[in-house]
Amino acid sequence: MSSQQSQACINLQWSLALMDGLIEGGMRRLIVSPGSRSTPLVLAGQRRPGLELTAILDERSAAFFALGLARASGRPVGILCTSGSAPAHWLPAVIEASESEIPLILLSADRPPELRGWGANQTIDQSALFSGYIRGFHDPGPAEDTPGALKMIRALGLRAATTSRSSPPGPIHLNLPFREPLVPSSECSELIASPPTTSPLLQRGARGDFGRHRSHQEAIEGHLLSAAGCDTAAESRTQSGPTAGQDWPITDRARAHLDELPLSTGCGVICCGPGALSKAAADALWKAAMVLNVPVLCDPLSGLRFGPAGPGRITRYDSFLRNAPIAEALKPDWVLRIGRAPVSKTLLGWLADRPTILLDPGGRWSDPNHDVRWRLRLQPEAFFELILSAEWERDEISPRQLDWLHHWLSLEAEVDRRARQYLQAAPWCEAHLIATLLDKLPGGEGLLCANSMPIRQLDTWSGSREASLEVFGNRGASGIDGQTSTLAGLGAGGIPTTGLLGDLSFLHDLSGLLLGSAFDRPCVVINNGGGRIFDYLPQHGLPGFERFWRTPVQIELGNLLAGFGVRHRLAAGPEALSQALDEALDEALRAESRLDVIEVVVDADTSRETHLEFWRSLSSLNLGE
């Protein structure tokens, strides 16, 4: 074997060991964008039955697709590309993954060290591309085939996949340089044909079908946690208590710390923002809220707005907190915040200057109002169990406390009634779209709601419903990019998900339409003539407003979609939308794997006035209603 072919075999052997470690750590999907320098890693991925590869041309689209997959599955998803500017296209998705705590494994192929800084083609400094938005960076150097090097690179794969799922989860960047040649010849046939090497635990349990079983790492965690009497890995970690740096494990000491919090005094609220709770924690939350006699303000991305709930669920806050006397009368004595900051700017402003407890198991310190006095690095389930097991000694209950929850529930019911009545006579707008969508979407499915106006309209108009609905949104950094690709990733990750996108966010990610077979539900696109969020902001009316802020795009969406082979349906009213959704969902449920785009045409000026008039109508609300 020549020295050059020896290098090609070394590259492949080294890449196979890396893939084994990544699989062992829980990675099951690898999203690949084409390139030359990444060839050894592609060849290795193809030869590992525990890994499913998907090829996506556009690196930005690939990264958002991976983001959707990882969000749907909870597992780390790998992204692979060649060297140079290619990995730079991942940055928006990496930022979102970091802020939303989504596990990604970034595998950037690179030129070897001797070519860096010498003007070699397609060679840049890739070491700091994602600085500040990753949980770890490793550049192990060029491939070697010594036993120690192969052991190290496999361990690095395991470490990367495991770290990406740690607290807080997020992206890990592995920069992987390769020397040429990159393609092995027949002299490496024995290596190319070799079966994957797995741990004995995996061999006993998975039989090669790793996608349906836990990884080696997860199995070990499970054994350790069972021995410790814990249910999840997160519960086994050391948590911190009411003051920074203070440990608060689930012990009698923790129960003593509970008395330091104002939970048994005055009138409080629980605010659940994006990513607040797992489904497993929801039941405990509702029970704890009943014990505390407080309302639970449920952001549309909290996982609590739709589906079964306790009696304290509040969803219409964005509307009735615009009534200044009511907002003042409902000012709480304390706030318990769970998850990230809420979508509603009205709610966030109303929460300001209130003593706040932040339940923060990931250690991200989400506190844009700078009001957090107690930060608890404790898992929500454990915290709620503490509340339920505590013996509460309340001071004398004031009249305000007696009526506290009743006021909230009465306002919720009254505003819900008024909103439904108002829309019966109101001109066609996004509010009707939200109502129709929630009426049509099957229970147990998903909805991806884009940023800017769609998520705010959902927040304002949706209310709640008894049928479950998992709402997704890239609110970590709140960009409008990558929405179509994220929608495809969610579908490919096993969650049937309908999209609700604005026209600009849809046009921003046209390359996502190339992922046609991954879509299993329709995508609803609101065509309201550009960036209409600015109609509600101080920029409205400035010189050049239409050109520099609203930025309408004159495109015939039907003609554009025809070029992608995507079915287009047009809806300019409630009846047409209802029919289009019925037809699209019926075809989707019959497993016809083709993207359906429903273009919903809305007059933005009419819509704006409809929104403002409804909010003005709530000035007549009284606290006693």
C-alpha angles and dihedrals in degrees: 000000000000121000090248093053088044088059091050090052091046090053091052096044091049091048091050090054091050091051090050090055093047091050090047088054093054106270111142104161131055121189111205130197115194122263143125106241092056093056097109091054093048091050090049093048091051089056098054114083090197090069131071114205125206122188117216121174101209113064094209091052090045091054094050090045088054089048090056092047093051092045091052097045103031088224127115113264122203126226120196131189142151128265131281123037093347098092091045088073088066094065100096091050091044090053091050092047091050095049094042093043096239118160113239131164110213111204110186116179114217145185115262120267094260090066098047116103093010101095095261115163119268091004123131136149102278097172098092103031093117101027111161095017103070134075092220145355127210132177106181094183127239121336120278130182101212115123090246094051093048091048090050096049092048089050089049090055091050091046093049095049092045095046091050088063096044125104109315100020119217148124125324119198121213113184107199120193121199131191119216141291095064101176117067120219130223088283086079093049094116091054093044091053095044117120120241118274113230137173118266089250092058093044091055097045110030108036088205096305096106095163092075098047140057120268121250089256093050091048091052091048089050093053092047094047093048089054090050094047094244128134101208139025090244092059092057095059121098108258130200126235140219095314128044114275095013116127117233113181118170098274140111086279089059091052089052090053089054089071089061090066122082093235095120096045132075124339121315141176134213113222116197113194132182114320092010104146147004118238088252091061097048097082092051090049094055091048092049091049090054091051091050093042093227136134121248113223106209120204113209089247096047095092089236106083098079127045133029115343145166123264095268101067112134121187106153096068094113089066106040096040087065086072100091099207092049092045090053094046091051096050104136128226090225140005129214108202124196123182129003127325113298123257093237113089088195091058094044091052092048091053092055120116094016120125101258135202112201118203099207114166093163095053096234096131099219101196113135091161092051091228102122112125098164121037115188120195091198130123112255094236091054093046093051090048088054090053093048093048096046124103103231120212108190127193117238106306113244125218088250091057092049092055097033102101092033091060092052095047092046092052091047092053094044096048091045089053093047093048093053092046092047093053092054090071101024121106118259112288143139091285089069089048091054092049093049093046093052090047093052105038112098119243117262095030133108139253123200108205117195124224129257110041104353095065092043092050090050089050093050102040110026103080108180138292135201095234110085120249125176109216118202129191137164093237097144091093097359096227123160093223129103096018098133092047091048089052090053091049092052090052092047088049091064103262113114099226132183118206128229108190138161119237095254095048089049093050091045091067106037091141087068088071088072087072090072099144091056094064115092101168134041126272117226113209119195108216104197099143106269139311099357095170086084089064086073096044133079091260089073109113097017118138108272091018094141094048103040105029113019092038100184115201119215103215131140097229094196092057091046093051092048088064089058093046090245121147113242127204124183123212124178099165144025097270093049091047093049091051093045092051092047092052096043095047092045091054091045092052088052086061097248099159101212128113116251116200116196110197110206112197115209131175101234098203091052090046093051092051091047091054094046094046092053092051090048090051090061091066086090092062117119127199091239094062 
